[in-house]
Amino acid sequence: MKTIFFFFLALVCSIQLFSQEGNQNTMRVMVDDQEYTTEPHRIKIGRYGYITGNSISPDISLRIWLGSWNGEDLNEPGRYLIVGEDENYSKDDSIHAAYLTGEFKGIAYIKYVEETKSPRMEYHVGESLYGGEVVEVVLTDDGYQEITFDVTLEGSIWKEKSTATAFGGLGRLKNKLTDKAVTGASGFEQNIDPEGAGYKKQKELDTIKLSEGVVRIKMK
């Protein structure tokens, strides 16, 4: 099993190095006044997709969904109204009123996840909510999609459940380390998000401020 994993890891590394040749995809954002930079990737699953920028030590994931009003993947230039993942934006009066102005191409959702206690025992998670903030998208002459944003996310703390730690034992720890290795080698997130993975959301809420956000990612 170990041999298969290290073979896979080596393969991912070689693919990643090859894909980075000439690749100038960039993501830069101030997270509560601390700069975060990484190389973003585009994920497409059927009609849906998002952009993700990940790193390790600590594990960090910043995801940006751009979609039409029915939630399907959309990458056209324009202004996208930032909403929450669980908000019923089609029935919310204020969001619907904003949509009717004709100013917006679609909607955007942003999620930030940062490991605060290693190995993946605690996380600080931030999720966008509707507050009139926007994502701006332009297509540049050199074939890049440029995305700019400033947004305040609703922050929450997630801690690993004692039952998950106890019953998962060494197997859970090994899986975490494997996930970290795959994330680091490929640049794609590997089980970074704590939701639904043996963690409990704490009652206390705070905010995470993302400012001066700029993503440049090749369209093809």
N, C-alpha and C positions, 0 to 999 in steps of 0.2 A: 504493500500500500504506500509506504514511504517513497519507494522508487517511482511509482506512478505520479505521486504528488510533485516530486522534484523535477520529473520530466515535464509535467504540465507547466510548472513554474518557469522552467528554462524556455519552454516554447512561448509562453506569454511574454517573457522578457524580450525574446528575439523579435516577436511580432510588434511589440511596443516600440522597440528601437527603430525598426524598419518604418513604422508608421509615422515616427516623429521627424524623419528626414524631410526638411523643407516645411514642416508643419509649424506655423506660427500662431496657433490658437492660444489665446491668453484670457485669463480671468483675474481681475484685480478689484478688491473691495475693502473698505475699512469696516471692520467688525468691532463695534464699540471702541473706535479709535485705534485699533490694532490692524495693521495691513495683512490681508490674506491674499496670496497669489498662487495660482496653480494653472495647469493646462486643462481646459474644459473638453468634454466629449459630448457628442450628441447620441442620445438613445432613442430608438424608434421601435415601437411594438405595435404592429398593426396600424390602426388609425391614430394612435396616440404616441406622444413623444415628449422628451424633455432634454434639457442641457444640464450636465452635472460636472462639478469640479471638485476633486477629491484629493486628500493627502493623508499621511499617517504621522504618528508621533507628535501630537495626538491625532487620532482619526478625526477628520473633518469632511463633511459633505455639504455642498451648497447646490441646490437644484432649482431650476427655473422652468416652469411649464408655461408655454404660450399656446393659447387655443382659441378656437372660434367660440361663439356664444353657446354652441351645443357641446363644447368640451373637446372637440377633435383638434389634432395637431395643426398648428398654423404658424408659418414662418415668414409671412409677408411684412413689409415695412409698415410702420404706423405706431399708434399709441395703444397700449394694452392696459386696461383697468385692473389693478391688483385686487384680488378677492381671497377669501379663505377657502380651503379645500372642502369643508363641510357646509359652507354657506349656500343656501338656496337662492343664488343670485338672480335666477329668472323670475322669482316671486318677491324678492326684496324691493320695496318701493323705491328706495334711494338709488340702488344699483340699476334698477330698470329705468329710472328717470335719466341717469347718466348715459345709459345705452341709447336711449331715444334721442339724445342730442346729436348723434351721428359722429361724435368726435373720436370714437374708439374702434379700432380694428377688431379687437377681441378682448379676452381676459388673460390674466397672468396669475400664477400662484408660485410662491417662493418658500422654500423650506431650508433651514440651516441646522445641521447636527454636529455637535462637537463633543468628543470624548473628554470627560473631566477627571475620570479616575480609571487608570489602566489596570488590567487589560479589559476594556469595555465593560466596566462595572457601573459607571455613572455617566450620564450624558446631559448636556445642556441643549435643548431643542427650541428652535424658533420657527413659528409658522405665520405666514401673512394672513391678515384679515382686511376686510374692506374698510378703507379710511380715506378714499379719494386719491390715493397715491397711484402712480403710473409707471409702466415700463415703456421706454422708447426704443423702437427698432428701426434701424436704417440698413440699407444694402450699400456697401461701398463699391467704388469703381474697381477695386482689386479682387472682388469676388467674396468678400467677407460679410457676414451678418454682424452688425455691431449693436449691442444691447446695453442700455444705460438705465440705472435705477437708483433710487434712494427710498428706503422703506424701513419702517419700524415693525419688528415682528413680535408676536406674543411669545414670551419665553417660558419654558417649563423645565423642571429637573426630573430626570428618570433614573431610578436606581434598580439595580438587579435584585430580583426577588430572592429571599433567602432559600426558598424551596428550589428555585432554578439552580442556585449555586450548589446546594446540598445534593440534589438528585442528579445534576449534570456532571458533577465531579470533574475528574481529569479529562473526560471526553469533551465536556463543554469548553474547558480551557484550551484544549488542543484545537477545537473548531474555531475559537476566537483567533488564535495565533495563525491558523491557516487562512482565515478570512483577511487578517491584516496583511499577510504576505501577498495574497492575490491582489488586494487593493493597491499595495505599494508597487507591485510589479506591473500591473496592467493600467493603473490610473482610473479604472472603473470601480465604483463602489461595490463592496462585497459585504452585505449584511451589516452595514453601519447603523441603519435606523433601528432604535430600540423598540418602537411600537410593535406590539404583538409578538415579541421575541423573548419573553421571560423577564420583562422589566415593568416597574410600576411608576406611573406618573404621580409626582408629589403634588400636594395641594397648593403650595406657594407658586405664584406666577410672577414673572418679571418681564422685561423687554430686552430685545437684542436689536441694536441699531445697525443697519447696513447702509453705508453712505459712499458716495463717489463710485458706485459699482459700474464697471465697464467690462463687458465680455466681447471678445472678437473671435468668431469661429467661422471656419471655411464652410461655405454652403454645400460644396460637394467634395 
